[in-house]
Each structure stands twice: as C-alpha cells, then as structure tokens.
Amino acid sequence: MSNSRARRGPAQPDSGDDDATRADAQVTTCATVGLPITARVLFAVVTADGNLVRGLGAAQATRLARGKYQVIFDQDVTAAGYVGTIGLPGSAGVAPPGQVAVAGRTGIPNGVFVSTFAGDGSVADRPFHLTVLS
C-alpha cells in the first residue's frame, strides 16, 4: 500500500526567502489594480428562453434575440470581471454543447450582455450561468 504522501501527489518545492518577499510586496503594490477588497460576487442562472431562475444580486434576465441576452444586476458592474458558462438551470443533467461570450452591456452600467452558441459555433439559445466579480 502506498503512503499518504504518494496519494496526495508530489510535494511542492520549498519557497525561498526571495519568493516570500516578492509575494508580500505584491500585496501592497497591486492594491490599485483589479477589484477592491470589498468586492462582491454576483451570479445569475438563466434558461435558454431568458428567464432568471436564481441568482445573487441579479434583478432581471431577458432574451433579446436568438442567442442574445442581457442580465441586469442591482449594482454598477462596469468595472467588474464576467465569467459565463453554458449550464442547465436545474441541479442535475448535462447542458447541451455550446459556448458563451460575455461583455458589459452597452448603455446599461448594471447590465451584462451574453451571447450563446451551439457546439458548431452557430448562434443558438442555450441556458447559462453567469458570475460577476464586482
């Protein structure tokens, strides 16, 4: 039987004093880059026909056209990071193959624009999950 260390995989190499010093310096020097320490995670789960199933900070979802959606949140998300994935609105099953693209919604500071595509890249209605780091 193998020991517990072998089951966990190889150990990380030790970090040197220089590595720790550089890492500590990044904590103070990157404060103006990225999200503030008070950042909030928002999310929305949306059906292929544009219905908001659940979310955190998500106020509304709308299907604008085939494969095109907007999701409205309860705060300005213009400086946020957006992550989308094709996913079923329920808790079980496998989503249809596809891709998703996300961007801030033009003219709506608390909105995110989502485009969904079939597995072959053609525009298609797909259910999706959207995470906003704001």
N, C-alpha and C positions, 0 to 999 in steps of 0.2 A: 504494500500500500504506500502511496506517495505521501510525503509530509504536507502539512498545510501550506507551507511556503510555495511549494511547487504547484499546488492547486490555484493559488492566487496569481500565478504568473511571475515573471521576473521582477525583481525588486528595482525600484528607481535608483539611479545613481545619486550619490550624496551631492548636495549643493554646497558650493564653496562660499566663503565669506563675501567674495565679489558678487556672486549671484544674489545673495540676500540683500546686499547694499543696493544693487540696481533695482531689485523688486521694491524695496522700501522707497526708493526715490520716485518710482512711478506712481505711488500712491499720492504723492503731493504734487507731482508735475503734470498729471493728466486731469486735474480737477476741472479744468475749463473745457475739456474735450468729452463729448459723449453726454450721457444722461446725468441729471443731478442725483445726489444721494437720496433725494425724496422721490425718486422715480416710482411710477405706478404701473403695474401690469394690467392691461385691459385685454379682454378677449370677446370673440363672438363666434357662435356656431350657427351656420346659415344653411338652409335647404337649397336644393337646386332651383326652386322657384322663388327664392329670395326671402323666405320667412326666417326671422330671427328666432331660433329655438331656445337659446340660452346665452348668457354672457355676463361679463363683469364690466360695468361702465358702458356697455353697448345699449344705445337707446332705440335704434331702428336699423333695419336692413331692407333694401329694395333691389329688385331685379330691374335693371334699366333696359336691357335688351338681351338677346341670346348671349350667354356667357359673360355678361357685364353687370356688375353690382356696385352698390355703394353701401357702406356701413357707417352709421353716424354714432359717435360716442358722446359722452357727457362732458367732455373737455377738449380743448385745443390739442391736436395731435400733429401739428405741422413739424415739430422738431423731434418726433418720435421715430422709432425703428419699427418696421412692419414685417411680420412673418406670416405667410399663408401656406396652407397645405390642403389638398383635396382630402375630405374626410366625411364620413356619414354623420348625420345629426344624432343618431342613437348611440347606444353604448356597445352594440355588437354588430358584427358583419364586416365586410370588406368593401371599401369605396371603389367606384369604377375607376379605371385607369385615367390619368389625366395630369394636367399641370395647372399651376396658378401663378399669376403675376399680380403684385400689389404696388400701389403708389398712393401718395396723398391725393385727396380729391380736389380737383381744380375749383377754386372759389368757395370751398367749404372747409374752414380750418379744423373742424372737429370731425371730418369725414375721411374715409379711406376708399379708394377705388380698387375693385378686384376684377380681374379677368380670368376666366377659366377656359380650359381647353381639353379636348379629348386626347387620348393616348397618341393619336397620329398628328397632333398639333392643330387640328381644326377647332374653331371656336365652338364651344359646347357648354350647356348648362351642367354644372357639377356642384354638389354640396361641398362646403369648405369650412375650415377652421381658420380664424384669423387672430393673431396675437399682436398687440401693440404695446411697445415698451415706451412709456411716456414719462 
